[in-house]
């Protein structure tokens, strides 16, 4: 399948694996890229720029296909060494960066000078327009369904994607609720040039996370996610567990008096325990409503091939068959 996204990133299929904390290591990124999609390494999961350099080198040993690095710009007092991480990306000859979080404008010139294509994650049309205006090459439009941070507007993809198509000139991919051929074909119909999948790629053979995490996703339904940190205007969609229930009770009881310190036990530093050790109640972890559409744990190659073959059948048979040519 040929779209503006496959041409921009020189990939076979319009499927991107989103950057995910303590999930998107070289094993997963290379598997997605080898299957014809675009694999992404999560930069800030690597504790230092030197660690990122080593992870990029590991990925190079596993694939000769294009892959990218996610760099999330956090609103923190003590900022990560972003110039150092970008130097590691450039040194590793990575030509695709997925940015997220705060406005990446300050770091675009150095990446552009290195020939890097930048795709920025956005949860609103206005943010996507801003990304376009500052020179991003593409955007990932995240609907309210998405795992992680959906923003504060609560606009689902059936509205958000066509609105983005109305306003943007640069290509965009759909993110949030993406799991299969139906997701891809619907997104293309709504104006996107491909899809970005996060939760779906956690439940794959190559995802280097504990089996408990994968089974939790397969067992979950579309009703099993919750929104946390909404009172702090840092909304995150997570899979419900004991820690999440406890956190929501704190939010309810403290109301407007809630501070981040009140929930730090449930959200700070929990990802290694969950993703590596399989301690499923250790804290809150990002998961999309799309868990309700995930029923197996295939290889990345099997998953991507299945999506593409079924998408072609949907377009050629189901959709084309509905057109009255007489």
C-alpha positions in Angstrom: 0.0 0.0 0.0 1.3 3.4 -1.0 0.5 6.5 1.0 2.2 9.8 1.8 3.4 8.3 5.0 5.0 5.2 3.4 6.8 7.6 0.9 7.9 10.0 3.6 9.5 7.3 5.8 10.4 4.9 3.0 8.5 2.0 4.6 6.4 -0.7 3.0 3.2 -0.5 5.1 1.5 2.6 6.6 1.8 1.2 10.2 3.8 2.9 12.9 4.7 1.5 16.3 4.4 4.3 18.8 7.0 5.0 21.4 6.1 3.4 24.8 7.9 3.7 28.1 9.7 0.4 29.0 8.2 -1.3 26.0 9.7 0.2 22.8 13.2 -1.3 23.0 15.3 -2.5 20.0 13.6 -5.9 20.0 10.2 -4.5 19.3 11.3 -1.7 17.0 13.4 -3.9 14.8 10.6 -6.5 14.6 8.1 -3.9 13.4 10.5 -2.5 10.9 11.5 -5.9 9.6 7.8 -6.6 9.0 7.5 -3.5 6.8 6.2 -1.0 9.3 8.1 1.7 11.2 9.5 0.7 14.6 10.2 3.3 17.3 12.7 3.2 20.2 11.6 5.2 23.2 14.4 7.6 23.9 13.7 8.5 27.5 13.4 4.9 28.6 17.2 4.9 28.1 18.6 6.6 31.2 21.4 8.5 29.4 22.2 9.6 25.8 25.0 7.0 25.9 22.4 4.3 26.7 20.3 5.5 23.8 23.4 5.2 21.5 23.8 1.6 22.6 20.1 0.9 22.0 20.2 2.4 18.5 23.3 0.3 17.8 21.5 -2.9 19.0 18.6 -2.1 16.7 20.9 -1.6 13.8 22.2 -5.1 14.4 18.6 -6.5 14.2 17.3 -4.6 11.1 18.5 -2.8 8.0 15.1 -1.1 7.6 14.2 2.4 8.7 13.3 2.9 12.3 12.9 5.9 14.5 13.3 7.2 18.1 10.6 8.8 20.2 11.6 11.9 22.2 9.0 13.2 24.7 9.5 16.7 25.9 8.4 16.7 29.5 7.1 19.7 31.5 9.6 19.0 34.4 11.7 21.3 36.5 14.8 19.2 35.9 14.9 18.6 32.2 16.5 15.5 30.6 19.6 16.1 28.5 17.6 16.6 25.3 20.6 18.0 23.3 22.6 14.8 24.4 19.7 12.5 23.3 19.5 14.3 19.9 23.2 14.0 19.4 22.9 10.3 20.0 20.1 10.1 17.5 22.2 12.0 14.9 25.3 9.9 15.7 23.3 6.7 15.2 22.2 8.0 11.8 18.5 7.7 12.7 16.5 9.7 10.2 13.0 9.6 11.9 12.0 11.1 15.2 8.6 10.9 16.9 8.3 13.9 19.2 5.6 14.2 21.9 4.7 16.3 24.9 5.7 19.9 24.8 6.4 22.0 21.6 9.6 20.6 20.0 10.3 23.8 18.1 13.5 24.7 19.9 15.0 21.3 18.8 13.8 21.2 15.2 16.7 23.2 13.6 19.4 20.7 14.7 17.3 17.7 13.7 16.4 19.3 10.3 20.0 20.1 9.6 20.8 16.4 10.2 18.1 15.3 7.6 15.7 14.0 10.2 12.0 13.7 9.5 9.9 14.7 12.5 6.4 13.4 13.3 4.8 15.0 16.3 2.0 13.5 18.4 -1.0 15.7 18.9 -4.3 15.4 20.7 -6.1 18.3 19.0 -6.4 20.0 15.6 -4.9 23.2 16.9 -1.8 21.5 18.2 -1.5 19.7 14.9 -1.7 23.0 13.0 1.0 24.4 15.3 3.2 21.4 14.6 2.7 22.0 10.8 3.5 25.7 11.2 6.8 25.1 13.0 8.0 22.7 10.3 7.1 19.1 11.5 7.0 16.8 8.5 3.9 14.8 9.8 1.7 14.5 12.8 0.2 11.6 14.7 -3.3 12.6 15.7 -4.3 10.9 19.0 -8.0 10.5 19.6 -9.7 10.3 23.1 -9.6 6.5 22.8 -5.8 6.3 23.1 -3.8 4.9 25.9 -1.6 7.3 27.7 -2.3 11.0 27.5 -5.4 11.9 25.3 -5.3 15.6 26.2 -8.2 17.5 27.8 -10.6 18.0 24.8 -12.1 14.4 24.8 -12.6 14.3 21.0 -12.8 10.8 19.5 -11.2 9.9 16.2 -14.4 9.8 14.2 -14.5 13.5 14.6 -10.8 14.4 15.2 -9.4 12.7 12.1 -11.7 14.3 9.5 -11.2 17.7 11.2 -7.5 17.2 10.9 -7.9 16.3 7.2 -9.8 19.6 6.7 -7.1 21.7 8.3 -3.7 20.1 7.6 -1.5 20.0 4.5 1.1 17.7 5.9 0.3 14.0 6.2 -1.0 12.5 9.4 -1.6 9.1 10.9 -4.4 8.0 13.2 -3.6 7.0 16.8 -5.9 5.7 19.5 -8.2 2.7 18.9 -6.0 1.2 16.2 -5.7 -2.6 16.2 -6.6 -4.2 12.9 -7.5 -3.9 9.2 -10.8 -2.2 10.1 -8.8 0.5 12.0 -6.6 1.1 9.0 -9.3 1.2 6.4 -11.5 3.5 8.5 -8.6 5.8 9.2 -7.7 6.1 5.5 -11.4 6.9 4.8 -11.3 9.7 7.4 -8.2 11.3 5.8 -5.3 9.7 7.6 -2.3 8.3 5.7 -1.7 5.4 8.0 -2.0 4.3 11.7 0.0 4.4 14.8 -0.5 1.4 17.2 0.7 1.3 20.8 -1.3 -1.1 23.0 -1.7 -3.5 20.1 2.1 -3.9 19.7 2.5 -4.6 23.4 0.6 -7.8 22.9 3.0 -9.3 20.4 5.7 -12.0 20.7 8.6 -9.6 20.3 7.4 -7.0 22.8 10.1 -7.3 25.6 7.6 -7.1 28.5 6.4 -9.6 31.0 3.8 -12.2 29.9 1.5 -10.9 32.6 1.2 -7.6 30.8 0.3 -9.2 27.5 -2.3 -11.5 29.1 -3.8 -8.5 30.9 -4.4 -6.7 27.5 -5.8 -9.9 25.9 -8.1 -10.4 28.9 -9.3 -6.8 29.0 -12.4 -5.4 27.4 -13.1 -1.9 26.0 -14.7 -1.2 29.4 -11.6 -1.8 31.5 -9.6 1.4 31.1 -9.9 4.5 33.4 -8.9 8.1 33.2 -6.6 9.3 36.0 -5.0 12.7 36.9 -7.8 14.6 35.3 -8.0 17.0 38.2 -4.3 17.8 37.6 -5.0 18.4 33.9 -2.6 15.7 33.1 -5.2 13.1 32.0 -3.9 9.6 31.3 -5.8 6.5 30.1 -4.7 3.4 32.0 -5.8 -0.2 32.6 -7.9 -0.6 35.7 -6.2 -2.4 38.6 -6.0 -2.2 42.4 -3.5 0.8 42.3 -5.8 2.7 39.8 -8.8 2.1 42.0 -6.9 3.4 45.0 -5.7 6.5 43.0 -9.2 7.3 41.9 -10.4 7.1 45.5 -7.8 9.7 46.4 -8.9 11.9 43.6 -12.5 11.6 44.7 -11.9 12.3 48.4 -9.3 15.1 48.0 -11.2 16.9 45.2 -9.7 20.3 44.4 -7.0 19.8 47.1 -5.4 16.9 45.1 -1.7 17.3 44.5 0.7 15.1 42.5 2.4 14.2 45.7 -0.8 12.5 46.9 -0.7 9.9 44.1 3.0 9.6 43.5 3.0 6.1 44.9 0.7 4.9 42.1 2.4 6.7 39.2 6.1 7.4 39.8 8.7 4.8 38.9 6.2 2.0 38.5 6.9 1.0 34.9 9.9 -1.3 35.5 8.0 -3.2 38.1 5.0 -3.7 35.8 6.7 -4.2 32.4 9.8 -6.1 33.5 8.6 -8.0 36.6 4.9 -8.4 35.8 3.7 -6.9 39.0 0.3 -5.9 37.6 -1.0 -4.0 40.6 2.3 -2.0 41.3 0.8 1.2 39.7 -1.0 2.8 36.8 0.1 2.0 33.3 -1.0 3.3 29.9 -3.5 1.2 27.9 -6.0 2.1 25.3 -9.6 1.2 25.0 -8.5 -0.8 22.0 -7.7 -3.6 24.4 -11.2 -4.8 23.7 -10.2 -5.6 20.1 -7.1 -7.5 21.0 -7.6 -11.3 21.3 -4.2 -12.8 20.6 -0.4 -12.4 20.9 1.0 -12.8 17.3 4.5 -11.9 16.0 4.8 -8.4 14.6 5.1 -9.9 11.1 2.0 -12.0 11.5 0.1 -9.0 12.8 1.2 -6.5 10.1 0.7 -9.0 7.3 -2.8 -9.8 8.6 -3.7 -6.2 8.8 -2.6 -5.5 5.3 -4.1 -8.5 3.7 -7.5 -8.0 5.4 -7.4 -4.3 4.6 -7.1 -5.1 0.9 -10.0 -7.5 1.2 -12.1 -4.9 2.9 -11.4 -2.3 0.2 -11.7 -4.6 -2.8 -14.6 -6.8 -1.7 -16.7 -5.2 1.0 -16.4 -1.5 0.1 -16.1 -1.8 -3.7 -18.9 -4.3 -3.6 -21.3 -1.7 -2.2 -20.9 0.6 -5.2 -23.6 0.3 -7.8 -21.8 0.6 -11.1 -24.9 0.5 -13.2 
